[in-house]
């Protein structure tokens, strides 16, 4: 059973979501404040964490910041419906995805499974390394290297880089990136892909002329480029 950490100060909602996830095959630990959530997340006992953004004392955003300072464990954020700023900040800090509240337990379970698949916990067979200029993607280890040095990516960032590398320099649409990396169709005005790729650009090295190896292609999406 996959261990899920659920952090939400709404006790009734957390119990309802926890019961559903348990029936769906997850092993759920529930805590109701951000500080306890950080401690549990860093305990190493959980495969993935679900953080509510709106919590007293220590918000989900600050909890995510502290988790990311010490761990790359997958994190899904629960955000208020229509609150784009919380979503963008969460993604910029390294959240793997978000689900707007109120959410259906079934949707939450589906999102968790999608994140776990792309974080390498689905039992898929290993693959040969993907080389593209100074970029090396090692699917068997879910690791990315730039000029031989490891790059610290979240599971979603890794998935995006692997998709781009598998297309060998050809443009990949935002819709395709969303479907394959996030496990959901691209919604109108959804900036998740842009935010993740902006973070990746900062983490990867640059080409000799100072450009990023990930380029935007007008009306086509994104692609990797060499020198």
C-alpha positions as a printed Julia matrix, in Angstrom:
227×3 Matrix{Float64}:
   0.0    0.0     0.0
   1.24   3.48   -0.87
   1.68   5.72    2.17
   0.01   9.13    1.74
   0.38  12.07    4.11
  -2.71  14.31    4.19
  -2.28  17.73    5.83
  -5.47  19.78    6.24
  -6.85  21.74    9.19
 -10.42  20.9     8.12
 -10.79  17.78   10.28
 -14.09  16.65    8.77
 -12.87  17.03    5.17
  -9.57  15.35    5.95
 -11.35  12.36    7.48
 -13.66  12.06    4.48
 -10.77  12.22    1.99
  -8.68   9.86    4.13
 -11.47   7.28    4.31
 -11.92   7.35    0.54
  -8.2    7.06   -0.16
  -7.95   4.16    2.3
 -10.78   2.36    0.5
  -8.94   3.04   -2.77
  -5.84   1.21   -1.58
  -3.75   3.96    0.02
  -2.39   3.94    3.56
  -3.25   7.41    4.89
  -1.77   9.43    7.76
  -3.68  12.64    8.56
  -2.41  15.67   10.47
  -4.1   19.03   10.87
  -1.42  21.72   10.98
   1.5   22.75    8.83
   4.26  22.18   11.4
   3.15  18.59   12.03
   2.86  18.14    8.27
   6.48  19.17    7.71
   7.71  16.85   10.47
   5.75  13.9     9.07
   6.8   14.65    5.48
  10.47  14.63    6.46
  10.14  11.43    8.49
  10.65   9.3     5.39
   7.55   7.23    6.08
   5.39   8.58    3.24
   5.57   8.26   -0.56
   3.62  11.46   -1.25
   2.11  14.41    0.63
  -1.13  16.34    0.13
  -0.96  19.89    1.57
  -3.84  22.29    2.0
  -2.72  25.85    1.26
  -5.0   27.62    3.75
  -3.92  26.57    7.24
  -3.41  28.71   10.37
   0.04  29.46   11.84
   2.04  27.59    9.19
   0.43  27.74    5.75
   0.68  25.02    3.15
   2.94  27.27    1.08
   5.41  27.69    3.94
   5.16  23.96    4.75
   5.99  23.19    1.11
   8.96  25.57    1.26
  10.35  23.74    4.3
   9.75  20.31    2.78
  11.47  21.29   -0.46
  14.48  22.6     1.45
  15.19  19.04    2.59
  13.26  16.61    0.36
  12.15  15.93   -3.21
   9.15  13.82   -2.16
   6.11  14.37   -4.42
   3.71  17.01   -3.09
   0.18  17.82   -4.27
  -1.42  21.09   -3.13
  -5.09  21.66   -2.29
  -5.92  25.22   -3.34
  -9.02  27.41   -3.21
 -10.9   27.24   -6.48
  -9.94  30.18   -8.68
  -6.96  31.22   -6.55
  -4.36  31.27   -9.32
  -1.7   33.0    -7.22
  -1.51  30.18   -4.67
  -1.24  27.67   -7.49
   1.56  29.55   -9.23
   3.51  30.11   -6.02
   3.11  26.45   -5.08
   4.33  25.28   -8.47
   7.27  27.7    -8.36
   8.26  26.29   -4.96
   8.24  22.75   -6.35
   4.72  21.36   -5.93
   4.08  18.56   -8.4
   0.44  19.43   -9.04
  -2.62  20.97   -7.43
  -6.29  20.15   -6.99
  -8.81  22.97   -6.39
 -11.15  22.67   -3.39
 -13.8   21.51   -2.99
 -12.52  18.42   -4.76
 -13.94  15.01   -5.47
 -12.08  12.24   -3.6
 -12.03  10.27   -6.85
 -10.18  13.1    -8.61
  -7.7   13.4    -5.75
  -6.94   9.67   -5.92
  -6.46   9.86   -9.7
  -4.06  12.8    -9.37
  -2.08  10.99   -6.67
  -1.71   7.92   -8.86
  -0.6   10.07  -11.82
   2.09  11.77   -9.71
   3.28   8.44   -8.32
   3.53   7.0   -11.84
   5.74   9.82  -13.04
   7.81   9.79   -9.85
   8.98   6.27  -10.67
   6.85   4.25   -8.25
   4.75   2.46  -10.87
   7.07  -0.49  -11.45
   7.8    0.45  -15.06
  10.94  -1.17  -16.61
  14.19   0.84  -16.85
  15.23   2.56  -20.06
  18.51   3.53  -21.67
  19.89   7.03  -20.98
  18.68   9.85  -23.26
  21.49  12.14  -24.44
  20.92  15.57  -25.97
  23.91  17.9   -26.02
  25.04  18.46  -22.41
  21.76  17.01  -21.14
  21.61  13.4   -19.97
  18.32  11.88  -18.79
  18.57   8.53  -16.98
  15.04   7.03  -16.86
  16.17   3.97  -14.91
  17.2    6.27  -12.05
  14.82   9.14  -12.84
  17.84  11.42  -12.79
  18.92  14.33  -14.96
  22.49  15.51  -15.46
  23.84  18.63  -17.12
  27.47  18.42  -18.31
  27.92  15.46  -15.98
  26.56  17.19  -12.86
  23.26  16.04  -11.28
  20.29  18.42  -11.47
  17.84  18.48   -8.56
  14.34  18.27  -10.08
  10.9   17.51   -8.7
   9.1   14.47  -10.13
   6.98  16.66  -12.41
  10.01  18.63  -13.62
  11.78  15.37  -14.34
   8.78  14.08  -16.32
   8.76  17.24  -18.47
  12.47  17.01  -19.21
  12.18  13.33  -20.13
   9.28  14.05  -22.52
  11.24  16.83  -24.23
  14.34  14.62  -24.46
  12.37  11.75  -25.99
  11.19  14.11  -28.74
  14.79  14.74  -29.73
  14.59  18.47  -30.33
  11.15  18.48  -31.94
   8.5   20.86  -30.53
   6.07  19.41  -27.97
   2.75  21.18  -27.43
   1.65  22.37  -24.01
  -1.41  20.14  -24.34
   0.77  17.07  -24.87
   3.08  18.04  -22.02
   0.1   18.46  -19.7
  -1.43  15.13  -20.72
   1.83  13.18  -20.34
   3.52  14.95  -17.43
   0.56  16.11  -15.33
  -1.85  13.38  -16.33
  -4.66  15.79  -17.21
  -5.87  17.85  -20.18
  -4.6   21.4   -20.45
  -7.25  23.76  -19.1
  -7.84  27.23  -20.46
  -5.55  29.82  -18.81
  -3.63  27.01  -17.04
  -0.03  28.18  -16.58
   1.25  25.1   -14.76
   3.44  23.91  -17.63
   4.97  27.39  -18.09
   5.77  27.67  -14.39
   7.38  24.22  -14.23
   9.48  24.9   -17.33
  10.58  28.28  -15.99
  11.88  26.48  -12.89
  13.63  23.85  -15.02
  15.36  26.54  -17.09
  16.82  28.03  -13.92
  18.09  24.64  -12.76
  19.64  23.47  -16.03
  22.83  24.95  -17.42
  22.91  27.31  -20.39
  24.35  26.89  -23.86
  27.63  28.57  -24.88
  25.75  31.67  -26.05
  23.86  31.99  -22.76
  20.53  30.7   -24.07
  18.45  28.1   -22.28
  18.38  24.65  -23.86
  14.56  24.77  -23.58
  13.09  27.13  -26.15
   9.54  28.33  -26.74
   8.28  27.68  -30.26
   5.51  30.07  -31.25
   2.13  28.28  -31.43
   3.84  24.88  -31.19
   5.02  24.54  -27.6
   8.5   23.85  -26.27
  11.57  22.05  -27.56
  15.14  21.2   -26.56
  17.95  22.77  -28.57
  21.69  22.05  -28.82
  24.59  24.47  -29.33
